[in-house]
Amino acid sequence: MVEQTLMNNQLGVSFVQEVKRKINTGPTMLLVSNLSESRRYYEEVLGCEYDDCGHTSREGLFLLMYEANNIEDVKPISSIPGGPPWDILAYTESQEELFEEFKAKGAIIRTELSVSQSGWKEFVIQDLDGYKIGFGG
């Protein structure tokens, strides 16, 4: 969407400037069974950091985790029959390096690094609650 704004320059002459609105993505929300264990896994195994606001992040991976009152409420969408193969998809051109790093740190590997016929290179890991994260590009 483009918004038009009336602007004045230094000479006092008015002109119309088009301003594009920007939408920035926020964190992916995850309902987890044990917040401290989830943070530990994401920090120690996936190399993430978390801040005082509860954001867990590493480069473009940006999460906000909440601890569930009932463990039955933790339901990754990837676990639903007919659902997607992952809950989070992170684009990267460093698939090999990340795969080796995560594997060496004990990540739960759901699918090995592979290349599709179209050239898409991807692997999928899983966290402690069954959320699947695909890393590909």
TILUMDREN-524168 format. One line per 2 residues: for each residue z, x, y of N, C-alpha, C. Coordinates in nm, 3 decimals. Example, Ala and Ser with C-alpha at 12.3 -4.5 7.8 and 13.67 -1.06 7.14 Angstrom:
BEGIN
0.780 1.319 -0.569 0.780 1.230 -0.450 0.780 1.320 -0.330 ~ 0.708 1.285 -0.225 0.714 1.367 -0.106 0.787 1.290 0.003 .
! end
This chain:
BEGIN
0.000 0.085 -0.117 0.000 0.000 0.000 0.000 0.089 0.123 ~ -0.077 0.055 0.220 -0.087 0.132 0.343 -0.030 0.049 0.457 .
0.053 0.111 0.536 0.112 0.044 0.652 0.053 0.108 0.777 ~ 0.022 0.028 0.877 -0.029 0.082 1.001 0.084 0.084 1.103 .
0.099 0.198 1.169 0.205 0.215 1.267 0.145 0.256 1.401 ~ 0.190 0.195 1.508 0.144 0.231 1.641 0.220 0.354 1.687 .
0.146 0.461 1.720 0.206 0.587 1.760 0.162 0.622 1.902 ~ 0.242 0.700 1.972 0.207 0.751 2.104 0.200 0.903 2.096 .
0.091 0.962 2.152 0.083 1.108 2.152 0.143 1.162 2.281 ~ 0.136 1.292 2.300 0.199 1.356 2.416 0.137 1.313 2.548 .
0.013 1.265 2.546 -0.053 1.222 2.668 -0.025 1.076 2.701 ~ 0.056 1.010 2.618 0.088 0.870 2.641 -0.019 0.774 2.592 .
-0.115 0.824 2.514 -0.221 0.741 2.461 -0.178 0.688 2.325 ~ -0.188 0.558 2.308 -0.148 0.496 2.181 -0.262 0.503 2.081 .
-0.228 0.518 1.954 -0.325 0.514 1.846 -0.256 0.460 1.721 ~ -0.337 0.413 1.628 -0.284 0.357 1.504 -0.289 0.465 1.395 .
-0.179 0.486 1.328 -0.172 0.583 1.219 -0.143 0.507 1.089 ~ -0.218 0.539 0.985 -0.192 0.479 0.855 -0.087 0.561 0.783 .
0.014 0.493 0.731 0.122 0.558 0.659 0.124 0.504 0.516 ~ 0.109 0.593 0.419 0.116 0.551 0.279 0.262 0.549 0.237 .
0.300 0.444 0.169 0.436 0.434 0.118 0.444 0.516 -0.010 ~ 0.558 0.579 -0.030 0.577 0.662 -0.148 0.683 0.599 -0.237 .
0.660 0.610 -0.365 0.760 0.568 -0.463 0.795 0.690 -0.545 ~ 0.921 0.725 -0.546 0.967 0.835 -0.628 1.043 0.779 -0.746 .
1.025 0.841 -0.861 1.092 0.792 -0.980 1.238 0.838 -0.982 ~ 1.322 0.752 -1.034 1.463 0.785 -1.049 1.490 0.826 -1.192 .
1.615 0.839 -1.227 1.648 0.883 -1.362 1.623 0.774 -1.466 ~ 1.595 0.817 -1.588 1.590 0.727 -1.702 1.733 0.697 -1.742 .
1.764 0.570 -1.758 1.901 0.529 -1.793 1.918 0.527 -1.944 ~ 2.026 0.587 -1.992 2.057 0.586 -2.135 2.198 0.535 -2.156 .
2.214 0.440 -2.245 2.344 0.392 -2.287 2.381 0.472 -2.411 ~ 2.489 0.549 -2.405 2.524 0.640 -2.514 2.659 0.601 -2.576 .
2.681 0.647 -2.698 2.805 0.612 -2.768 2.923 0.699 -2.725 ~ 2.896 0.824 -2.686 3.002 0.915 -2.645 2.946 1.004 -2.535 .
2.987 0.977 -2.411 2.930 1.046 -2.295 2.952 1.196 -2.300 ~ 3.071 1.241 -2.334 3.097 1.386 -2.334 3.018 1.457 -2.443 .
3.002 1.396 -2.560 2.922 1.456 -2.668 2.774 1.457 -2.631 ~ 2.727 1.352 -2.568 2.587 1.347 -2.525 2.560 1.455 -2.421 .
2.648 1.466 -2.324 2.631 1.571 -2.222 2.632 1.710 -2.285 ~ 2.720 1.732 -2.383 2.727 1.861 -2.450 2.594 1.891 -2.519 .
2.540 1.794 -2.592 2.412 1.813 -2.662 2.301 1.845 -2.562 ~ 2.289 1.765 -2.456 2.183 1.787 -2.359 2.198 1.922 -2.288 .
2.322 1.963 -2.265 2.346 2.092 -2.198 2.323 2.209 -2.293 ~ 2.389 2.208 -2.407 2.384 2.324 -2.497 2.254 2.335 -2.575 .
2.197 2.223 -2.614 2.078 2.226 -2.699 1.949 2.217 -2.617 ~ 1.949 2.132 -2.514 1.827 2.111 -2.437 1.825 2.186 -2.304 .
1.934 2.255 -2.271 1.936 2.335 -2.150 1.948 2.257 -2.021 ~ 1.999 2.135 -2.029 2.014 2.051 -1.910 2.143 2.085 -1.835 .
2.147 2.044 -1.711 2.268 2.052 -1.629 2.304 1.911 -1.586 ~ 2.431 1.889 -1.552 2.467 1.759 -1.496 2.553 1.779 -1.373 .
2.542 1.682 -1.280 2.612 1.694 -1.153 2.728 1.595 -1.146 ~ 2.797 1.595 -1.034 2.914 1.509 -1.014 2.880 1.360 -1.014 .
2.753 1.327 -0.989 2.710 1.186 -0.990 2.674 1.138 -1.130 ~ 2.674 1.229 -1.226 2.641 1.192 -1.363 2.497 1.214 -1.402 .
2.416 1.269 -1.311 2.276 1.297 -1.345 2.269 1.415 -1.440 ~ 2.189 1.401 -1.543 2.163 1.507 -1.638 2.017 1.544 -1.623 .
1.987 1.671 -1.598 1.848 1.705 -1.569 1.812 1.847 -1.610 ~ 1.684 1.862 -1.630 1.621 1.993 -1.649 1.477 1.975 -1.605 .
1.438 2.048 -1.502 1.305 2.037 -1.444 1.269 1.890 -1.425 ~ 1.167 1.836 -1.489 1.126 1.697 -1.470 1.200 1.596 -1.554 .
1.285 1.641 -1.645 1.365 1.548 -1.727 1.487 1.509 -1.645 ~ 1.501 1.380 -1.614 1.604 1.332 -1.521 1.668 1.208 -1.581 .
1.794 1.218 -1.621 1.862 1.111 -1.693 1.993 1.073 -1.625 ~ 2.036 0.951 -1.650 2.167 0.903 -1.608 2.225 0.830 -1.728 .
2.333 0.884 -1.783 2.390 0.828 -1.905 2.518 0.751 -1.875 ~ 2.533 0.641 -1.945 2.653 0.558 -1.937 2.709 0.541 -2.077 .
2.841 0.546 -2.088 2.903 0.526 -2.219 2.916 0.376 -2.247 ~ 2.870 0.336 -2.365 2.874 0.196 -2.404 3.016 0.154 -2.440 .
3.053 0.031 -2.409 3.181 -0.023 -2.452 3.181 -0.049 -2.601 ~ 3.064 -0.089 -2.654 3.048 -0.115 -2.797 2.933 -0.031 -2.849 .
2.956 0.046 -2.955 2.853 0.133 -3.012 2.731 0.053 -3.056 ~ 2.750 -0.075 -3.093 2.639 -0.160 -3.135 2.539 -0.184 -3.021 .
2.581 -0.163 -2.897 2.493 -0.183 -2.783 2.394 -0.069 -2.763 ~ 2.416 0.044 -2.828 2.326 0.159 -2.816 2.207 0.137 -2.908 .
2.093 0.102 -2.849 1.974 0.067 -2.928 1.849 0.130 -2.865 ~ 1.815 0.251 -2.908 1.691 0.311 -2.856 1.571 0.224 -2.887 .
1.483 0.206 -2.791 1.366 0.121 -2.811 1.275 0.176 -2.920 ~ 1.279 0.308 -2.942 1.195 0.368 -3.046 1.240 0.329 -3.186 .
1.361 0.275 -3.199 1.411 0.235 -3.330 1.370 0.092 -3.368 ~ 1.310 0.020 -3.276 1.267 -0.118 -3.302 1.134 -0.114 -3.375 .
1.120 -0.186 -3.487 0.991 -0.189 -3.557 0.878 -0.231 -3.463 ~ 0.772 -0.152 -3.462 0.660 -0.179 -3.374 0.677 -0.120 -3.235 .
0.792 -0.057 -3.209 0.817 0.004 -3.079 0.745 0.136 -3.062 ~ 0.761 0.197 -2.947 0.693 0.325 -2.922 0.753 0.437 -3.007 .
0.681 0.550 -3.018 0.731 0.661 -3.099 0.842 0.740 -3.032 ~ 0.867 0.716 -2.903 0.972 0.785 -2.829 1.029 0.693 -2.723 .
1.145 0.730 -2.674 1.210 0.655 -2.566 1.181 0.716 -2.430 ~ 1.156 0.846 -2.432 1.127 0.921 -2.310 1.008 1.012 -2.342 .
0.913 1.020 -2.252 0.802 1.113 -2.268 0.804 1.209 -2.150 ~ 0.815 1.338 -2.181 0.817 1.442 -2.078 0.688 1.523 -2.087 .
0.613 1.526 -1.979 0.490 1.604 -1.977 0.523 1.751 -1.956 ~ 0.455 1.837 -2.032 0.475 1.981 -2.018 0.353 2.054 -2.069 .
0.333 2.173 -2.018 0.231 2.263 -2.071 0.298 2.377 -2.148 ~ 0.429 2.367 -2.167 0.507 2.471 -2.236 0.558 2.422 -2.370 .
0.474 2.350 -2.443 0.518 2.290 -2.568 0.569 2.393 -2.669 ~ 0.495 2.501 -2.689 0.534 2.600 -2.789 0.670 2.662 -2.755 .
0.685 2.703 -2.629 0.809 2.768 -2.586 0.928 2.673 -2.598 ~ 0.911 2.549 -2.552 1.020 2.452 -2.560 1.054 2.419 -2.705 .
0.952 2.402 -2.789 0.976 2.371 -2.929 1.059 2.482 -2.994 ~ 1.021 2.606 -2.972 1.095 2.718 -3.032 1.237 2.727 -2.975 .
1.252 2.705 -2.845 1.384 2.709 -2.782 1.475 2.602 -2.841 ~ 1.426 2.478 -2.845 1.508 2.368 -2.895 1.541 2.384 -3.043 .
1.444 2.429 -3.119 1.466 2.450 -3.263 1.572 2.557 -3.286 ~ 1.565 2.666 -3.211 1.663 2.775 -3.224 1.804 2.731 -3.186 .
1.814 2.634 -3.095 1.945 2.586 -3.051 1.997 2.470 -3.134 ~ 1.924 2.432 -3.240 1.972 2.328 -3.330 1.937 2.186 -3.292 .
1.831 2.166 -3.214 1.789 2.031 -3.178 1.748 1.954 -3.304 ~ 1.765 1.824 -3.298 1.720 1.737 -3.407 1.570 1.716 -3.388 .
1.491 1.779 -3.473 1.345 1.771 -3.462 1.296 1.649 -3.540 ~ 1.229 1.557 -3.472 1.174 1.438 -3.539 1.031 1.462 -3.585 .
0.950 1.526 -3.501 0.815 1.564 -3.542 0.790 1.706 -3.498 ~ 0.728 1.781 -3.585 0.693 1.920 -3.555 0.585 1.924 -3.449 .
0.569 2.040 -3.388 0.464 2.060 -3.289 0.328 2.042 -3.356 ~ 0.246 1.955 -3.299 0.113 1.929 -3.355 0.015 1.903 -3.243 .
-0.112 1.911 -3.278 -0.219 1.886 -3.182 -0.306 1.772 -3.236 ~ -0.327 1.669 -3.154 -0.409 1.556 -3.194 -0.557 1.592 -3.183 .
-0.643 1.506 -3.233 -0.787 1.528 -3.224 -0.835 1.535 -3.080 ~ -0.764 1.465 -2.990 -0.802 1.467 -2.848 -0.750 1.591 -2.775 .
-0.670 1.674 -2.845 -0.618 1.795 -2.783 -0.478 1.782 -2.727 ~ -0.417 1.663 -2.739 -0.279 1.641 -2.693 -0.185 1.718 -2.785 .
-0.102 1.804 -2.729 -0.008 1.885 -2.805 0.132 1.830 -2.780 ~ 0.205 1.795 -2.886 0.332 1.725 -2.870 0.428 1.754 -2.984 .
0.557 1.743 -2.953 0.662 1.738 -3.055 0.766 1.640 -3.006 ~ 0.849 1.592 -3.098 0.951 1.492 -3.063 1.085 1.539 -3.117 .
1.186 1.533 -3.029 1.323 1.561 -3.070 1.404 1.433 -3.060 ~ 1.525 1.437 -3.111 1.613 1.320 -3.107 1.749 1.365 -3.059 .
1.818 1.278 -2.986 1.954 1.311 -2.945 2.054 1.249 -3.042 ~ 2.180 1.258 -3.010 2.287 1.214 -3.100 2.289 1.063 -3.122 .
2.232 0.985 -3.030 2.229 0.839 -3.042 2.095 0.786 -3.093 ~ 2.007 0.876 -3.131 1.877 0.833 -3.184 1.768 0.818 -3.081 .
1.796 0.849 -2.953 1.690 0.845 -2.853 1.591 0.958 -2.883 ~ 1.463 0.924 -2.884 1.360 1.022 -2.913 1.291 1.063 -2.783 .
1.275 1.194 -2.766 1.210 1.247 -2.647 1.087 1.324 -2.692 ~ 0.971 1.279 -2.645 0.847 1.347 -2.673 0.816 1.446 -2.561 .
0.778 1.566 -2.600 0.737 1.669 -2.504 0.591 1.700 -2.534 ~ 0.502 1.671 -2.439 0.361 1.690 -2.467 0.275 1.703 -2.345 .
0.152 1.739 -2.371 0.055 1.752 -2.264 -0.077 1.798 -2.318 .
! end
